[in-house]
């Protein structure tokens, strides 16, 4: 197959797995957000002493929102249904992963905020 024929096949969607690229990217970003959120939560609890939990929490929120946005964009632009090879099921799975990263990041930020409170204002 010549290079021009390969480019034509790619443009027409003839290469297997082409429709799944967006879903795989959204899945990867969602999993990365979950990992960052989990590390930020561990830092906020004091189990890991290196790094800043607040920065990790904000990063997890940003990465989780990006993963969710990529998954929703892929769902909106894909044609066909589940099982057609367009990556719809992967995009559907990526949405809760991204939202989970946002929730973990928010939880880490809340724990940082609670830890920064002065001792006289802590609830008993």
QUIWOLIN-V542398 format. One line per field, one symbol per residue. psi: psi as a letter, one per 20 degrees, with the letter a starting at -180 (. if undefined). Layout:
psi->???
This chain:
psi->prhhhghghhhikippjhiiggghghgggghggggghghhhhhhijhpiqrphgghghghgghghgggggghgghhiqqaapjijikghhhhhhghgghhhghgghhhhhhgghhipqhijpq.
